[in-house]
């Protein structure tokens, strides 16, 4: 029994760093506290393009695609998620959504968006913003058998519960160049 507990404890301790790396948060100071609190969560960093993601982070994204063969790549926003996060953080400050946002955009082999579908939203008011954001973005096209191909990009972010506390924006995220401060 003791040996089993030791083995389980060692396995859990080894897994904790990997689990911690799978969640990234955009944090801002919430009124009433000096500690930055998460206002938006993602499984990959907001400030990285596809080429800047680690193999593990790319694997997390690819895992959302059931029939993606090894060596193929899904589409991804050309400049990463940083400017999406900027718009979503502004929305979160005004409307306080809580929950998961899941949407897809069809991306052609030229990296241009086609159609947008919002599958899940914590606030119906988010739909026009998400459709506008995703349809105006340039994407790294998907790669199928070594060639660019059409495929949907899946956006999945979470708005954590801030218990109604307003956000004080302390960092500025520039649309073209990415974040000015780290997330």
C-alpha positions as CSV (number, residue, x, y, z in Angstrom):
1,X,0.0,0.0,0.0
2,X,2.7,2.5,1.0
3,X,4.7,1.6,-2.1
4,X,1.7,2.2,-4.3
5,X,1.2,5.6,-2.7
6,X,4.8,6.6,-3.3
7,X,4.6,5.5,-6.9
8,X,1.4,7.5,-7.4
9,X,2.8,10.5,-5.7
10,X,5.9,10.4,-7.9
11,X,3.8,10.1,-11.0
12,X,1.6,13.0,-9.9
13,X,4.6,15.2,-9.1
14,X,6.1,14.4,-12.6
15,X,2.8,15.3,-14.3
16,X,2.2,18.6,-12.5
17,X,4.6,20.7,-14.5
18,X,3.1,19.4,-17.8
19,X,-0.4,20.3,-16.6
20,X,0.6,23.8,-15.5
21,X,2.0,24.5,-19.0
22,X,-1.3,23.7,-20.6
23,X,-3.1,26.8,-19.4
24,X,-2.3,30.4,-20.1
25,X,-4.0,33.4,-18.8
26,X,-4.3,37.1,-19.7
27,X,-4.2,38.7,-16.3
28,X,-5.2,42.2,-15.3
29,X,-5.6,44.0,-12.0
30,X,-9.1,43.8,-10.7
31,X,-10.4,46.7,-8.7
32,X,-10.1,46.1,-5.0
33,X,-6.9,44.0,-5.3
34,X,-3.3,44.6,-6.3
35,X,-2.9,41.1,-7.6
36,X,-3.4,40.5,-11.3
37,X,-6.3,38.1,-11.9
38,X,-7.1,36.0,-15.0
39,X,-9.7,37.5,-17.3
40,X,-9.1,35.1,-20.3
41,X,-7.7,31.6,-20.4
42,X,-6.3,29.5,-23.3
43,X,-4.4,26.3,-23.6
44,X,-1.6,28.0,-25.7
45,X,0.1,31.3,-25.2
46,X,-1.7,34.4,-26.6
47,X,1.5,36.1,-27.9
48,X,2.9,33.4,-30.1
49,X,2.4,32.6,-33.8
50,X,2.4,29.0,-35.1
51,X,6.1,29.1,-35.7
52,X,6.8,30.3,-32.1
53,X,4.7,27.6,-30.4
54,X,6.5,24.6,-28.9
55,X,5.9,21.1,-30.4
56,X,3.8,20.3,-27.3
57,X,1.7,23.4,-27.7
58,X,1.2,22.6,-31.4
59,X,0.2,19.1,-30.3
60,X,-2.5,20.5,-28.1
61,X,-4.0,22.4,-31.0
62,X,-3.7,19.5,-33.4
63,X,-5.4,17.2,-30.8
64,X,-8.7,19.1,-31.5
65,X,-8.7,17.8,-35.1
66,X,-9.8,14.1,-35.0
67,X,-8.7,13.1,-38.5
68,X,-5.5,15.1,-38.8
69,X,-2.7,12.7,-40.0
70,X,0.8,13.0,-38.5
71,X,2.8,15.7,-40.4
72,X,-0.3,17.7,-41.3
73,X,-1.0,21.0,-39.6
74,X,-4.2,22.9,-38.8
75,X,-4.7,26.5,-39.7
76,X,-3.7,29.1,-37.1
77,X,-4.0,33.0,-36.8
78,X,-0.9,34.4,-38.6
79,X,0.0,36.7,-35.7
80,X,-1.2,34.5,-32.9
81,X,-4.1,35.2,-30.4
82,X,-2.8,38.4,-28.8
83,X,-5.0,40.9,-30.6
84,X,-8.0,38.6,-30.2
85,X,-7.3,38.6,-26.5
86,X,-7.3,42.4,-26.5
87,X,-10.8,42.6,-28.0
88,X,-12.1,39.8,-25.8
89,X,-10.6,41.4,-22.6
90,X,-12.3,44.7,-23.4
91,X,-15.6,42.8,-23.8
92,X,-15.0,40.9,-20.6
93,X,-14.5,44.2,-18.8
94,X,-17.8,45.6,-20.0
95,X,-20.1,42.5,-19.9
96,X,-18.5,40.1,-17.5
97,X,-19.1,36.8,-19.5
98,X,-18.3,33.6,-17.6
99,X,-17.7,30.3,-19.5
100,X,-16.3,28.8,-22.6
101,X,-16.2,30.4,-26.1
102,X,-15.9,27.9,-29.0
103,X,-16.0,29.0,-32.6
104,X,-14.6,27.9,-35.9
105,X,-13.6,29.8,-39.1
106,X,-13.2,28.1,-42.4
107,X,-9.7,28.9,-43.7
108,X,-8.9,28.5,-47.4
109,X,-5.6,27.3,-48.8
110,X,-4.7,31.0,-49.3
111,X,-5.0,31.6,-45.6
112,X,-8.1,33.8,-46.1
113,X,-11.2,33.2,-43.8
114,X,-14.4,31.8,-45.4
115,X,-17.2,31.3,-42.9
116,X,-17.5,31.6,-39.2
117,X,-19.6,29.5,-36.8
118,X,-20.0,30.1,-33.1
119,X,-20.8,26.9,-31.3
120,X,-20.7,28.0,-27.7
121,X,-20.6,31.4,-26.1
122,X,-21.0,32.6,-22.5
123,X,-22.8,35.7,-23.7
124,X,-24.9,36.1,-26.9
125,X,-23.5,39.6,-27.3
126,X,-20.1,38.0,-28.0
127,X,-21.3,36.5,-31.3
128,X,-21.0,39.6,-33.6
129,X,-17.5,40.4,-32.1
130,X,-16.2,36.9,-32.6
131,X,-17.6,36.7,-36.2
132,X,-16.0,40.1,-37.0
133,X,-12.6,39.1,-35.4
134,X,-12.3,35.7,-37.0
135,X,-13.5,36.9,-40.4
136,X,-11.0,39.8,-40.6
137,X,-7.9,37.8,-39.6
138,X,-5.2,36.4,-41.8
139,X,-4.3,32.8,-41.1
140,X,-1.4,30.4,-41.7
141,X,-3.2,27.9,-43.9
142,X,-3.6,24.2,-43.0
143,X,-1.1,21.8,-44.4
144,X,-2.4,18.5,-45.9
145,X,0.2,16.1,-47.3
146,X,2.7,18.9,-47.6
147,X,0.5,21.4,-49.4
148,X,-1.8,24.2,-48.2
149,X,-5.4,23.1,-47.9
150,X,-8.8,24.3,-46.7
151,X,-9.7,23.5,-43.1
152,X,-11.5,25.0,-40.1
153,X,-9.6,26.8,-37.4
154,X,-11.0,26.2,-33.9
155,X,-10.9,29.0,-31.3
156,X,-11.4,27.9,-27.7
157,X,-11.0,30.4,-24.8
158,X,-12.5,30.6,-21.4
159,X,-13.7,33.6,-19.4
160,X,-13.2,32.8,-15.7
161,X,-15.6,34.0,-13.1
162,X,-14.3,37.4,-11.7
163,X,-17.3,37.6,-9.3
164,X,-18.4,40.9,-10.8
165,X,-15.2,42.7,-10.2
166,X,-14.3,45.3,-12.8
167,X,-10.9,45.1,-14.6
168,X,-8.3,47.9,-14.6
169,X,-6.4,47.6,-17.8
170,X,-2.7,48.0,-17.0
171,X,-1.2,46.7,-20.2
172,X,-1.7,47.7,-23.8
173,X,-1.8,45.1,-26.5
174,X,-1.0,46.5,-29.9
175,X,-2.9,45.0,-32.8
176,X,0.1,44.6,-35.1
177,X,3.0,43.9,-32.9
178,X,1.6,41.9,-30.0
179,X,1.7,42.5,-26.3
180,X,3.7,45.3,-24.7
181,X,3.9,43.4,-21.4
182,X,3.9,39.7,-20.8
183,X,0.7,37.8,-20.1
